[in-house]
Amino acid sequence: MVAEATEETLTREGGVREHVVGAGIGCPGSIDRSRRLVRTTSNLGWVDYPIRGQIANVLQLPTVLDNDANCATYAEWWRGAGRGLEHLVGITVGTGIGGGVMLGGKIMRGASGSAGEVGHTTIDFNGRRCSCGNYGCLEAYASGPSIAVRARRGLEAGCKSVLTELVDGDLDRISAALIYKALMLEDKYAHEVMLEIAKLLGIGIANIINTLNPDVVVVVGGVVGAGEHLFETIRSEAQRRSFRSAFETCDIVPGELPETAGIIGAAGIFISEIFEQL
């Protein structure tokens, strides 16, 4: 599949194989860069999965592996909302919640490659069980699937919303994307759900601001589709919970590279590492 996708891309873009110097790979979960594998990823169930070696063997090219949120964060620092800044934290909100940290223009990966796992910081010590096995993680409340679960429970309890019409009464079809659509239709229940999610994200971001004091926190992923109205609440909650001096020097903004941040970042990390070796 990787080989076919590569050939399709080259054909579509008018490229030739001889001009391809290598590949950058972004994967969710904890990455062991020394052993070149995905150590664990709760949403895919992988354990010590050697994805870098497999893709390198198929393509017969040099490859670089990193966490997908690190890739998205690097892209926003390199080509997006964080251009020209030294200290940036990226938060990716999708199937899960990931994070990446750039300090002094360098990705911070930590002692074991697990730095930046914002989604698995605890916001409620008696909270919901997360896919990672812990309880009360931010991801268990504010990831795409968790947003959908929150909306379904309210509808099952009798809340009224245009969402019911959008899925023809089949509540299992409700997704975060449909909730954003209902929000744009000025649905009061969708507004209530997203207000709660925004406050939770604001709490998580306040923890980041107080711990790392970044220039900017960039939020990437489908949640950006909820619009500026979501960010107003995120900023308000983060301000309420952050040190004043840290909050006043930090912007909280949506990413500028929708759908492509992970791809651009994986390429950028590959380029940066190749140049370091020269």
Secondary structure by P-SEA (a helix, b strand, c coil): caaaaaaaaaaaaccccccccbbbbbbccccccccccccccccccccccaaaaaaaaaacbbbbbbbaaaaaaaaaacccccccccbbbbbbbccbbbbbbbcccccccccccccccccccccccccccccccccccccccccaaaaaaaaaaaaaaccccccccccccccccccaaaaaaaaaaccaaaaaaaaaaaaaaaaaaaaaaacccccbbbbbcccccccaaaaaaaaaaaaacccaaaaaabbbbcccccccaaaaaaaaaaaaaaaaac
